[in-house]
Amino acid sequence: MMMLKLKDFIRQHALWVGLVAVAIPLLAHLWLQYNSLSQLQATLPYQRKAYMRKYLSSVIEKVITIYDKQAEVALSVPANAFHHKYPNPDFDYNNAIDLEQVQQYFSAHPFDGARRLFVGSISGPTDPNYLIIRFYDPVACSFVGRYGTDRDEYNAAHAAAANWMAMIMTDSQPQSTRPTVDERDPKHRIIVKPVLDEKKRVVGVAGLFLNDDIFLTQYLGPVLHQALPEWFQSEAPDVILTVFNQDDKLVFQNQPFDGTAFEVGWHFPFIYTDWFLGMRMREMTEEEWSRRNFLTSLAVSLLTALVLIGGIVLALRAASRAMKLSQMKADFVSNVSHELRTPLASIRVFGEFLKLGRVRDSHKIQEYGEYIETESRRLTQLINNILDFSKIESGQKTYQFEQTQVETVVSDTLKTFEVVLEQQGFTVQFEKPAQPLPPVVLDHDAIAQAVINLLDNAVKYSREAREISVELGQQGEYATISVRDYGIGIAREDCEKVFEKFYRVGNSLVHDVKGSGLGLSIVKHVVEAHHGKVTVESELGHGSTFTIHLPFENGSRPRPEPKDQGHLLGHEFQVSGETGA
Ligand code: ADP
């Protein structure tokens, strides 16, 4: 029982149920998306910062690896260049280092990141703590003065080499022999490496002074640049990279940019450990970037939702129209069957009376005969309309255009309709211009049918009023035929709709009058096939005036059937805006 009721409810309110069924998930979807986008907006800056840091660390790692490897090679001086072994009877203190061999090695293994190299050993049998250091100039490819270029350089080299030197005098083997860095004097940054003999004992040291400019311009800069497009694609040109030294001074910038603020930073490991690599986006911070992302995604979602809703509304409107049309068709069938049955029943009854010969009174016989005639005419009219409609719908309606006097068509029609009008007590005023109108190219029967439909409506919707006027006239290029009644009238909002097929005004006054809803749609189609138009002026309760406008002969040529003539609903039609006579 409940299920049936529910099914009934859904069927009756199918459109609304459909709309709600689509709208609820759509709104839920939008809400969820809004939430997830907000969350994303909140987390995105962190993710992006993490991504930027990853980029920085990966690039730095690359440069450092290069330096590590290059230094390792440059400083791997052969152990036999050092004559040490303390105490060693053959040890020549004055010739503790074979400088020639070292020079050969240095020049054979150049590394442009080093501005100066050095080797160190011990000197003097009595004073083992006395270190000797020899400085090598990689540009001149030769050893330079005993104390390097200045005292600071000399001191820095001694300080860096000292730890290893101490091991020269022992037999101990160091745990690690990787190059180490001494940056206690930032002006003289040193990578130093012990030189080991075959027994893994320290026999000397080799070291190099870092060249800051070369590090920035030949190694760090190019590596940063190369990796940018791969990491940031189209955003790469917006990435600003800066390097700050131990004094927070900007020593490198990949492109000009006002201000030195950075969003993400990373310290160098191994060498330049007191330096700092900063990064930011040129146009916007990542907060701004993620807000823009959020807004764009939200806008796209809203737009999609709007398009979807638009589509749904259109589909629902189409469905609602289809439902209305199908309802109208159902009404049409019931109206038409009623309209067919009523006159047929009268004809049969009066026919039987006459057949049985019971009616002797000649007046009565005449009256019955007129009744039968009138009812047959009504039937013919109805059937004509149905046949016309079906021809129009299937695109088979054809017209025989001829030059004709409009007046002839109208007066012929009025004549055939006269009996009906008189029977029902109508008086008809026929007004025409004093001068005959020029002829019009038209299909006599089709226009007559249109006028009959207008007259028929005037009769049907007059109620108590018993007056109809037909007026022939001229409006500019058009001959006009107006049919005016003083009946129930048509509400403003219905004035356009009455020309649609099957449409019948839904008020009780119309409901009492049977009709098919086809008459005016046929009038409209016929008139438009003549290049004309049909208009209505009406006031509720005071009557209506329907006017057919037909272009005069010289204003119009007979034309082939309009291609879309089968579709009455789709036609443009003109209805006078004014209501009220
Ligand atoms: P019907 O067979 O219902 O008369 P029509 O297409 O001729 O079909 O008319 C459509 C509707 O327009 C009618 O149902 C009626 O509501 C309205 N209508 C037509 N003519 C008149 C009129 N002269 N006065 C008032 N209403 C009219």
Residues whose N, C-alpha, C, O or C-beta is under 5 A from the ligand:
A	BS01	ADP	N457 A458 Y461 I488 G489 I490 V498 Y503 R504 V505 V510 G515 S516 G517 L518 G519 L520 S521 S544
